[in-house]
């Protein structure tokens, strides 16, 4: 599994992930293969959790959508992932069944998105969430959420630093997560930055949502 997080604070957003791939009890670390769970899409980034088969599929699929890959709002993300689902079935042969009582076909995709419009999460039935502060996915998410909640209101920490702290907690305590940690930051569009929550408002929802413009800046440590 993995630890992936997104953070929104001030005038920027951040996305971060660990670098471990597992095959049952076997670990494939960065020392043996350049595992990257975050990849660029347009002027932002996407992080995936789940089977490694998702990564080449989603990179190819989203790039192939061209101008139809629109991730600038919650509704845009939803409509784009409807198109993604159709292509997953027709071109990539996804198994759309999870449980006997599934309400909808599953896309089998769980991901986080960070771009100049904000931070979003997408789940397997194409549920889309737009987060105000932070969120996490993967087997190390609970450790990451607790760590980010503990430090989010510190005025000396930006979005990228908080994201790194979250993934670091997953790496420390989750057996299926390991470094190095990959972090990317993206400046928010001016209007979205103006709508960002007050960093000192003491908001009580650290996740910023139901749990289920500029060029992207990158800060990667540990890359070979």
N, C-alpha and C positions, 0 to 999 in steps of 0.2 A: 504494500500500500504506500502511503505517502503522507506528507504534511504540506499543504498549500494554503496560503493566506492572501487576503487583500486588505488594504487599509486605506482609508480616506481621512486626511487631516490637513487643515489649512488649504493651501492652493495646489496641493498635489495628491496623487494616489500612488499606491505601491502594490506590487504583487511579488510574492516570493514562494520558493519551493525548495525542498531537499533534493538529493540526487541519487537516492538508492532505488534500485529495481530488485525485486525478489521473484524467485521461481520456487514456490513452496518454501522449503527451509533453506534454499540456496540464495545467497546475496550476491548481486552484481553491482559493485561499487564504481565510483568514478575512476578508480585506479585501473579498471579493466575496460571501461566503455564510457564514452562521453554521454551520460544520461542527462537529458534536459527535459524537464516537465513543463517548462514555460516557453512559449514561442510567440513571435510577433504576428499580429494581424492588424493590418492598416496602421493607424497611429497609436495602437495599444498592444496589449498582450493577453494571452489566454493560458491558464494553467489547468491541467487535466489530472484527475484521479481515476484509478481503475486499471484495467488491463493495458499492457503496453501496446496492444494492437490499435488502441485508439489514436496513438500519436501520429503515425504516418497517414492514417485515414483522415483525421481532422485537419492536419496541415494541408493535405492535398485538396480536400473537399472545400475548405473555406477559401483557399487561394483560387480555386476554380469558380467560385461564385462571383468573383470580380466585384462589380459595383452593387450586386445584389446582397453582398455581405455588409449589412448595416447594423452597427452595434451602438448607436448613439443614444438610445433610450431603452427603457424596459420594454416598450411595445416593439421597437425595432429588433431587439434581441429575440423576442418571442417569434416574430415573423421570420427572422432569419433562421431560427432553429426549426421552424416548420419546414422550411426548404431543406435544411440539413437532414431532417428525418426522412424525407422522401428520397433523397440521394443515398442515405445510409441503407435504405431498403433496396433500391433499384440497382445501385452501382457497387455497393460494398457488402451486401448480403448479411446485414445485421440481424441477429436473433431478437425479435421485438417482444418476446414473452419473458416475464420475470416470475409472476405468480398466477395461479388460476383465477384469482379475482381481480386482476389488473383492470383499472377503470379505462385505461388507454393503452395503446401500443407504447412500449418503452423504446427510447433511443439508446439506452444503455450508457448515456454520457452524463457525467457530473463534472462541471468545470466552473472556474472563476474567471472573470473578465475585468481588466483595468484599462481604462482609456480616458481621454480628456472629458468624457461625459460623466464619469463616475466609476463605481465598482458594482459588479453584478455577479449573481450566482445562477447557474442553470442546472436543473436536476433532470432525472431520466424521463419524466413525463412532460418535459418542456415547461416545468414550473420555473418562472423567472423572478428573481428577487433583486431589488436595488437597495444596497446597504448604505447607511449614513456614516458608519464608523469603521467597522471591520467584520470579517467573517473568515471561516476556515473550512477546508474539506480534507478528507483522507483519514487514515487511521490515527494520526497524531493530532487531529483537530481540537480535541478537548483540552489537551495540554497547551496548544497554541492559543486557544480562546482565553483560557485563564491567564496566561502570561500577558497577552495584549491588553486584557481588561485591567490588569494591575498597573500598567504603565501608560495607558493611553492619555491620561490627563496631565502627564508631566510636560511642562512647557518646553523643556530642552530637547524633546524627542520629536523628530519628524516622522512622516508616514513610512519612509524606507527603514528607519531605525526600529520602529515598532514592528514592522513586518519581519525583520530579521530576528527580533527577540521572540516573536511567536513561533517561527519555524525552528529556532534554536531550542525552544522548550520541547517541541515534537522530537527533534533529533536526540535530545537528552533522555526522554522517557519512553518513546515509542520504539518498539523493537524493529519496526518496518520502515523507519526513517533514518537517514544518515546524511552527513554533509558531503561536499561543501554546499553552502546555501547560496542560491541564486536570487538576487533581488533586482527588480527593475522599478524605476519611478517614472511617472508621467505627469506633467503639469495639467491641471484642469483648465477647461475653457473658462474664460473670464466670468461668464455668467454663472457657470456651475461652481466656481470657486467662491463667488459672492453668496451663493446659497448654501455653502458648507456650514455645518453646525458649529456654534461657538465652542471653541476649545475649552473654555472655562465654565461652561454652563452646567456641569455636573450631571449631564444626562444619565438616566439610570439604565439605558439599554445599550450595553457595550457592543452588541452585535449590529445595532442599527437596522434591524429588519427581522422579518419572520425567518426562522432558521431553516427551514427546510433548505482644437487647437494647437496644440504645440507639438513639436517633435518629441518622441519618446527619448528619455535619458536612461542610461543603463549603468548599473553598478554591480558587477559580478565579481565575487571573490572566489578563489580556488579553481578558476578555469585553467586547464593545462595549456 
